[in-house]
Amino acid sequence: MIFFSTMNLSENNIKLIFGLKLKQLRQEKGLTLSELAERSSLSVSYLNEIENGKKQPKPKKIAAIAKALDVPYDKLVSLKLNKNLAPISELLESNFLEKLPLDHYGIDVHKLLIQLSQAPIQLSALVSTLIEVAKSLELTENQFSNIAIRTYKELNENYFSELEDSVLKFCKKIKFDYNPPVTYNRLLEILTNNFNYEVDENSIPDTPDFSNIRAVSVINGKRKKILINRKLADSQKAFIIGKEIAYVFLKISDRSNLYSNIPLDSFDQLLNNLKASYFSTALIINKQSIINDISFLFNQKKFDEKFLLSLIKKYDVSPDMLLQRITNVLTKYFNISNFFFLRINSAKNSGVYSVTKQIRLNIKDYPSEYQNNEHYCRRWLSIDILKRLEELQKTNEDFKLPIAAIQKSVFGDSNNVYIEISIAKFSSLHPNFNYSVTLGFLLNEELKQKILFVNNQSIPERVVNGTCQRCNILDCKERAAKPTIYETKRQLEKLKKELNKIVQES
């Protein structure tokens, strides 16, 4: 039997829609399940399973139900749904829910849809609006999953005790001393000797098409091999080897074998990628060691950028890994829970900036760019430090060292103050690109007690905002676009005031 045949619905969703429609028609007729069962000569339990989307009746039984409800057969199986059910059908047809990993958050999609079907018309309107927003923004499944992963990290305060414990168990099992530096060669030895891997640094072609491929894991039966892009820095290679160890040690099978920025196949793969990445970072940067180093840094009365940069060498890691590892322990061990982490990539001298990683913990203000191509505020340190690095590279083309800086950023709309610490460096995989990583702390009285150098009056201060289009700093020399959204908002507020004045004087 075929119904809803022209809709883009799975078999399970078809059963669910039919069940919801049947229940609504029954209730409109004022019939109980028992009364419908008696009229249709079907059992109560069978009808209950149909209404709950668990059974799909055959045409003969649909005809019996239609007769019992005194409705035409075609009406029962037609595409025409009432106002409350139409958004549910649209929601299922759009695959919107399939893009959201609801099951990982303990949400039963079936129960959610039943609740939505019983909701007031206002909520149905909201559902329709959300679908239209998703369509207009052209959000992909991978974007939804990435947002969900970021939220997952933030809900866990970016600290995963079970993965920290797994690293300790791993080191104990193979009797590995993971005091810094945990180098590429040390991890390579573990992967080859303990897990029987072959490592090949010559097979990935040195061509533009393969420029974003960092490594490929090849597992064929008992034969295990990893191909690594030789252009990577040793710290990046170490991170990849650490992830491969994590996949094997944690017995993760649902994974991507490709190390690149190509979107992964599913939320589960993204989640497992997060676990492997966290494990690798925790293996390379010893938790107690980094806690001691952060404590030393925070207890200085003046920001010590040389000490921060020295940690990159101490742990033999990238600036990205270093600052991300610091975010892992901030809340649990320093009780600092208002901060953001940001990574921005930029082609040299292009003036174009792209956020590639971000974490926000209890932060409202943020150097953000919206889906409709607005421009980040250029006054945030995360962008300004990239400009400084470009100036150094113009003077010396061979400049390869990372640079660090600090800034006090006052968010224009809220007057909240943030202390930004940024590190910028060239990309070893893409020499024409630079990147910056930034930790931003909400400055409050509590933070002043925990990080002594934030009290230093010599820290440069700037007024910042979200995007140029929304910014009210009209004389900004760094502006990359006109304040179109701000001006529109201001004109509307002016119009409202004038209208209120007219009303009051009438």
matplotlib code that plots the C-alpha trace (Angstrom):
import matplotlib.pyplot as plt

x = [0.0, 1.3, 0.3, 2.0, 3.8, 5.0, 6.5, 10.2, 9.5, 11.0, 8.8, 9.0, 8.0, 5.1, 3.8, 4.2, 2.3, -0.5, -0.7, -0.9, -3.5, -5.6, -5.5, -6.6, -9.5, -10.6, -10.5, -12.4, -15.2, -15.2, -14.3, -12.2, -9.8, -12.2, -15.1, -13.1, -11.9, -15.5, -16.6, -13.7, -13.4, -9.7, -8.1, -7.4, -3.7, -3.4, -5.0, -2.8, 0.3, -0.9, -1.5, 2.0, 3.6, 4.7, 2.4, 1.5, -2.0, -2.7, -5.3, -8.1, -7.7, -7.4, -10.7, -12.2, -10.9, -12.1, -15.6, -15.6, -14.6, -17.1, -14.5, -13.5, -10.6, -8.7, -9.0, -7.4, -4.4, -4.2, -1.5, -3.9, -3.3, -4.9, -3.1, -1.6, -0.2, 1.0, 4.2, 5.0, 4.8, 6.9, 9.4, 9.8, 9.9, 12.7, 15.0, 15.6, 15.4, 17.7, 20.4, 20.1, 21.7, 18.8, 19.3, 22.7, 20.9, 18.4, 15.5, 13.1, 12.2, 9.0, 7.7, 8.8, 6.7, 3.7, 4.0, 4.3, 1.2, -0.8, 0.7, -1.2, -1.3, 1.3, 3.9, 3.1, 3.8, 7.1, 8.1, 7.3, 9.3, 12.4, 12.1, 12.1, 15.0, 17.0, 16.2, 17.0, 20.4, 21.1, 22.5, 24.0, 23.9, 27.6, 27.0, 24.2, 26.5, 29.4, 27.2, 26.0, 29.6, 30.5, 27.5, 28.4, 31.9, 30.5, 27.9, 30.8, 32.9, 35.3, 36.7, 36.1, 37.3, 36.7, 39.2, 41.7, 41.4, 41.8, 45.1, 46.4, 45.3, 47.0, 50.3, 50.2, 49.5, 52.4, 54.6, 54.9, 56.3, 54.4, 56.3, 57.0, 58.0, 56.0, 57.5, 56.4, 59.2, 58.1, 54.5, 55.6, 57.6, 54.4, 52.2, 54.6, 55.9, 52.7, 50.0, 51.9, 51.4, 53.4, 54.0, 54.5, 55.4, 55.9, 52.6, 50.5, 51.1, 52.6, 49.9, 47.2, 44.4, 45.9, 46.9, 44.2, 44.9, 46.9, 46.9, 45.1, 44.6, 44.6, 43.3, 42.9, 42.5, 45.5, 47.5, 47.5, 49.2, 49.0, 50.0, 51.1, 51.6, 55.3, 54.7, 53.2, 55.2, 56.4, 53.9, 51.0, 52.3, 52.4, 48.8, 47.7, 49.7, 48.1, 44.6, 45.3, 46.5, 43.3, 41.1, 42.8, 43.1, 39.5, 38.2, 36.5, 35.4, 32.9, 35.4, 36.8, 40.0, 40.8, 42.5, 41.4, 38.9, 36.5, 33.1, 32.6, 29.8, 27.8, 27.5, 28.9, 32.0, 32.3, 31.9, 34.5, 36.8, 36.4, 37.2, 40.3, 41.5, 41.0, 42.9, 45.8, 46.1, 45.9, 48.5, 50.9, 50.3, 50.5, 47.6, 49.5, 52.3, 50.1, 48.2, 51.5, 52.5, 49.1, 49.4, 52.8, 51.5, 48.4, 50.4, 52.6, 51.7, 52.5, 51.6, 54.6, 54.3, 57.8, 56.8, 53.6, 55.5, 58.1, 55.3, 55.0, 58.6, 58.4, 55.5, 56.5, 53.0, 51.2, 49.7, 46.3, 46.9, 48.4, 45.5, 42.9, 44.6, 44.4, 40.7, 40.3, 41.4, 40.2, 36.9, 37.7, 41.1, 40.9, 37.2, 37.2, 34.0, 33.5, 35.7, 35.9, 38.4, 38.7, 40.8, 40.9, 42.5, 43.5, 45.3, 48.2, 47.3, 43.8, 41.8, 39.5, 39.1, 37.4, 36.6, 37.5, 37.2, 35.3, 34.2, 32.0, 31.5, 29.0, 29.9, 27.3, 29.5, 31.7, 33.7, 31.1, 30.2, 26.6, 25.4, 24.7, 28.3, 28.8, 32.4, 34.1, 35.0, 38.7, 39.5, 39.5, 43.0, 42.5, 42.4, 44.7, 47.5, 47.3, 47.9, 50.9, 52.3, 51.8, 53.8, 56.7, 56.5, 56.7, 59.9, 61.3, 59.8, 61.5, 59.8, 58.4, 58.1, 54.8, 54.0, 51.8, 49.9, 47.3, 44.5, 41.6, 38.5, 35.5, 32.4, 30.6, 27.0, 27.2, 30.4, 31.5, 35.3, 37.4, 41.0, 42.2, 45.4, 46.3, 49.1, 49.5, 51.7, 52.1, 50.5, 53.1, 50.6, 49.5, 52.5, 50.3, 48.1, 48.4, 46.2, 45.6, 44.2, 42.7, 41.6, 39.2, 38.3, 35.3, 36.9, 35.2, 36.2, 36.6, 39.0, 41.1, 41.8, 42.7, 44.8, 47.0, 48.2, 44.7, 45.1, 48.0, 47.2, 49.6, 47.4, 46.2, 42.5, 40.1, 36.4, 35.2, 31.9, 30.4, 30.3, 30.9, 27.4, 26.0, 28.6, 27.8, 31.5, 31.0, 34.5, 36.2, 39.3, 39.4, 35.8, 35.5, 31.9, 29.3, 27.1, 24.0, 22.2, 22.9, 21.6, 18.4, 17.9, 18.5, 16.1, 13.4, 13.9, 13.7, 10.5, 9.0, 9.8, 8.2, 5.1, 4.8, 5.1, 2.3, 0.1, 0.6, -0.1, -3.2]
y = [0.0, 3.4, 6.8, 10.1, 8.8, 12.2, 13.2, 12.8, 10.7, 7.5, 4.5, 5.2, 8.8, 7.7, 5.4, 8.2, 10.8, 8.3, 7.4, 11.1, 11.8, 8.8, 9.9, 13.4, 12.2, 9.8, 12.5, 14.9, 12.3, 12.0, 8.3, 6.4, 3.7, 1.1, 2.6, 2.7, -0.8, -2.0, -0.2, -1.3, -4.9, -4.2, -4.7, -1.8, -2.7, -2.8, 0.6, 2.0, 0.8, 2.4, 5.7, 5.6, 5.0, 1.5, -0.3, 0.4, -1.0, -2.7, -1.2, -3.5, -2.4, 1.3, 0.9, -0.6, 2.3, 4.9, 3.4, 3.3, 7.0, 7.8, 9.5, 8.8, 6.4, 9.1, 11.6, 9.2, 8.7, 12.1, 14.7, 17.3, 17.8, 20.2, 23.2, 21.5, 18.5, 20.3, 21.7, 18.1, 16.8, 19.6, 19.1, 15.4, 16.1, 18.7, 16.2, 19.0, 16.6, 14.1, 16.8, 17.2, 14.5, 14.5, 10.9, 11.9, 14.3, 11.8, 13.2, 10.6, 12.0, 10.0, 11.4, 14.9, 14.8, 13.5, 16.3, 18.8, 17.3, 18.1, 21.6, 24.9, 26.5, 29.1, 26.4, 24.9, 28.3, 28.4, 25.0, 26.3, 29.4, 27.4, 25.3, 28.4, 29.9, 26.7, 26.7, 30.4, 30.0, 26.9, 25.2, 21.8, 18.6, 19.1, 22.6, 21.4, 18.7, 21.0, 23.4, 20.4, 19.3, 22.8, 22.8, 19.4, 20.6, 23.7, 21.7, 19.6, 22.8, 21.4, 18.9, 15.1, 13.2, 9.8, 10.7, 12.1, 8.7, 6.8, 8.6, 7.6, 4.0, 4.0, 5.3, 2.8, -0.1, 0.5, 2.1, 5.4, 8.4, 11.3, 14.2, 16.9, 16.9, 14.0, 14.2, 12.9, 10.3, 9.0, 8.6, 7.1, 4.4, 3.5, 3.3, 1.1, -1.1, -1.4, -1.3, -2.7, 0.3, 1.3, 5.0, 6.5, 10.2, 10.0, 8.8, 11.9, 13.9, 17.4, 19.0, 21.7, 19.0, 17.3, 20.4, 19.9, 16.2, 15.9, 12.1, 9.0, 5.9, 2.7, -0.4, -3.6, -6.6, -7.0, -4.5, -1.0, 1.9, 5.7, 8.1, 11.5, 14.7, 15.4, 19.2, 19.1, 20.3, 17.6, 18.9, 18.4, 14.9, 14.0, 15.1, 12.9, 9.9, 10.6, 10.5, 7.2, 5.7, 7.0, 5.3, 2.0, 2.2, 3.4, 0.8, 3.4, 1.9, 4.6, 7.1, 8.8, 7.5, 10.9, 13.6, 16.8, 19.6, 17.6, 17.3, 14.0, 11.6, 11.8, 13.2, 10.0, 10.4, 14.1, 13.0, 10.2, 12.7, 15.0, 12.1, 11.1, 14.7, 15.3, 12.0, 13.0, 16.5, 15.2, 12.6, 15.2, 17.8, 16.3, 17.6, 18.3, 19.9, 22.3, 23.1, 24.1, 26.2, 28.0, 28.7, 30.3, 32.4, 33.6, 34.5, 37.0, 40.7, 41.4, 39.3, 37.2, 36.6, 35.0, 32.4, 31.6, 31.2, 29.1, 26.5, 25.9, 24.7, 22.9, 20.7, 20.7, 21.6, 24.2, 27.3, 25.9, 22.7, 24.7, 27.1, 24.4, 22.3, 25.3, 25.6, 21.9, 22.7, 26.3, 25.5, 22.4, 23.4, 27.2, 27.8, 30.1, 29.5, 32.7, 32.5, 32.0, 30.3, 31.3, 30.3, 32.5, 31.7, 34.3, 34.4, 36.8, 40.4, 39.5, 41.2, 38.1, 36.2, 32.9, 31.4, 27.7, 26.8, 28.3, 27.6, 29.9, 29.3, 31.7, 34.5, 36.7, 39.1, 37.7, 38.6, 37.0, 36.9, 36.1, 33.8, 36.7, 37.7, 40.3, 41.4, 40.6, 43.7, 44.3, 45.7, 42.3, 41.2, 37.9, 39.8, 42.7, 40.2, 38.7, 42.2, 42.6, 39.2, 40.3, 43.4, 41.3, 39.0, 42.0, 43.0, 39.5, 36.9, 34.1, 35.1, 31.8, 32.4, 32.7, 36.0, 36.7, 39.7, 40.8, 43.3, 44.6, 44.6, 46.7, 45.4, 48.5, 47.4, 45.9, 47.5, 44.1, 43.9, 41.0, 40.2, 38.6, 36.6, 35.8, 33.8, 34.2, 32.0, 31.1, 27.8, 25.1, 23.3, 26.4, 28.9, 31.6, 31.5, 32.7, 31.9, 33.2, 31.5, 33.5, 33.0, 35.7, 36.0, 38.0, 40.5, 40.6, 40.9, 37.1, 37.0, 39.8, 37.5, 34.5, 36.1, 38.8, 40.3, 41.4, 44.1, 45.6, 49.1, 48.9, 46.4, 48.1, 48.8, 49.1, 49.3, 46.4, 45.1, 42.1, 43.0, 46.2, 46.2, 46.3, 48.6, 52.1, 53.2, 55.5, 56.9, 53.5, 53.5, 49.7, 49.4, 46.9, 47.6, 50.3, 50.1, 49.3, 47.2, 49.7, 52.6, 50.7, 49.9, 53.5, 54.8, 52.5, 53.6, 57.2, 56.5, 54.8, 57.8, 60.2, 58.1, 57.9, 61.7, 62.1, 59.7, 61.5, 64.9, 63.8]
z = [0.0, -0.9, 0.6, 0.9, -2.3, -3.6, -0.3, 0.6, 3.6, 5.0, 5.7, 9.5, 9.0, 6.8, 9.5, 12.0, 9.9, 9.3, 13.0, 14.0, 11.4, 12.4, 16.1, 15.2, 13.1, 15.8, 18.4, 16.1, 15.9, 19.7, 19.6, 22.1, 20.9, 22.2, 20.3, 17.1, 17.6, 17.9, 14.8, 12.7, 14.0, 14.8, 18.2, 20.6, 20.8, 17.0, 16.6, 19.4, 17.6, 14.4, 16.1, 17.7, 14.3, 14.9, 12.4, 8.9, 8.0, 4.7, 2.3, 3.5, 7.2, 6.2, 4.4, 7.6, 9.6, 7.1, 7.2, 11.0, 11.1, 8.3, 6.2, 2.6, 2.1, 0.1, 2.9, 5.3, 3.1, 1.4, 1.6, 2.9, 6.6, 9.1, 10.4, 13.4, 11.5, 8.4, 10.2, 11.5, 7.9, 6.6, 9.4, 8.5, 4.8, 5.2, 7.0, 9.5, 12.4, 10.8, 10.8, 14.6, 16.7, 19.1, 20.3, 21.7, 24.0, 25.2, 23.1, 21.6, 18.2, 18.0, 21.4, 20.4, 17.3, 19.1, 21.6, 18.7, 17.1, 20.3, 20.7, 20.2, 16.8, 17.9, 18.4, 15.1, 13.6, 15.4, 13.9, 10.4, 11.1, 12.2, 9.0, 6.8, 8.7, 8.2, 4.5, 4.0, 5.8, 3.8, 6.9, 6.0, 8.1, 8.8, 10.1, 12.4, 13.6, 14.2, 16.2, 18.2, 18.9, 20.0, 22.3, 23.6, 24.5, 26.2, 28.3, 29.5, 30.1, 27.6, 30.1, 29.7, 32.8, 31.2, 28.4, 30.9, 32.7, 29.5, 28.8, 32.3, 31.7, 28.4, 29.7, 32.6, 30.3, 28.0, 30.8, 28.9, 30.6, 29.0, 30.6, 28.1, 25.3, 23.9, 20.4, 17.0, 17.1, 20.6, 19.5, 16.1, 18.0, 20.1, 17.0, 15.1, 18.0, 20.1, 17.4, 14.4, 12.1, 9.1, 8.6, 5.1, 4.6, 0.8, -0.7, -0.4, -3.6, -3.2, -5.3, -4.7, -4.8, -1.8, 0.1, 2.7, 3.3, 6.4, 6.6, 5.6, 7.7, 5.7, 7.5, 5.6, 7.8, 10.0, 7.9, 9.3, 7.7, 8.0, 5.2, 6.5, 4.6, 4.8, 4.7, 8.2, 11.2, 13.6, 16.2, 13.8, 12.9, 16.6, 17.0, 14.1, 15.5, 18.9, 17.4, 15.6, 18.9, 20.5, 17.8, 18.4, 22.2, 22.7, 20.2, 18.0, 14.7, 13.4, 12.3, 9.2, 7.9, 6.4, 8.4, 6.6, 6.7, 4.5, 6.3, 8.1, 7.3, 10.6, 14.0, 15.5, 13.5, 14.6, 18.2, 17.9, 16.2, 19.2, 21.6, 19.6, 19.4, 23.1, 23.9, 21.6, 23.1, 26.7, 25.8, 24.4, 27.0, 30.5, 32.6, 35.9, 34.0, 32.1, 35.3, 37.0, 34.0, 33.9, 37.7, 37.2, 34.3, 36.1, 39.2, 37.3, 37.9, 34.2, 31.3, 30.3, 26.6, 26.4, 29.0, 27.1, 23.9, 25.6, 26.4, 22.7, 22.6, 26.0, 24.8, 21.1, 20.1, 17.9, 19.5, 18.7, 20.8, 23.6, 24.1, 23.6, 26.3, 28.6, 28.0, 29.1, 32.7, 33.2, 34.8, 36.8, 38.2, 38.2, 38.6, 35.5, 33.6, 31.6, 28.5, 24.8, 22.5, 18.9, 15.9, 12.8, 9.5, 7.0, 3.6, 3.9, 3.2, 2.0, 4.8, 4.8, 8.1, 8.8, 12.1, 12.0, 15.7, 18.6, 22.1, 24.3, 28.0, 29.6, 27.2, 25.5, 23.6, 21.0, 17.8, 15.6, 11.9, 10.9, 8.1, 5.8, 5.2, 7.8, 8.8, 12.1, 14.1, 13.2, 16.6, 18.4, 19.2, 17.3, 14.0, 15.0, 15.8, 12.4, 10.9, 13.2, 11.9, 8.3, 8.9, 10.4, 7.3, 5.0, 6.6, 6.8, 4.4, 6.4, 9.6, 11.0, 14.8, 16.6, 18.3, 21.3, 22.6, 25.2, 25.0, 27.1, 24.9, 25.9, 24.1, 22.8, 23.1, 26.7, 28.2, 29.2, 29.4, 28.1, 28.5, 25.2, 24.9, 21.3, 19.5, 15.7, 13.4, 9.8, 8.6, 7.8, 5.5, 3.7, 3.7, 2.2, 5.3, 8.8, 11.8, 15.3, 18.4, 21.2, 24.7, 25.9, 29.6, 31.0, 33.3, 36.7, 40.3, 40.6, 37.6, 39.1, 42.0, 39.9, 37.1, 38.6, 35.4, 34.3, 36.9, 35.1, 33.9, 31.0, 29.0, 25.8, 25.8, 22.8, 22.2, 20.1, 18.7, 17.0, 13.3, 11.3, 10.0, 13.6, 15.1, 16.5, 16.5, 13.5, 13.4, 13.4, 11.2, 11.0, 9.7, 6.8, 6.0, 6.5, 9.7, 7.6, 10.2, 13.0, 10.9, 10.0, 13.7, 14.7, 12.1, 13.3, 16.9, 15.8, 13.9, 16.9, 19.1, 16.6, 16.3, 20.1, 20.3, 17.7, 19.6, 22.9, 21.4, 19.6]

ax = plt.figure().add_subplot(projection="3d")
ax.plot(x, y, z, "-o")
ax.set_aspect("equal")
plt.show()
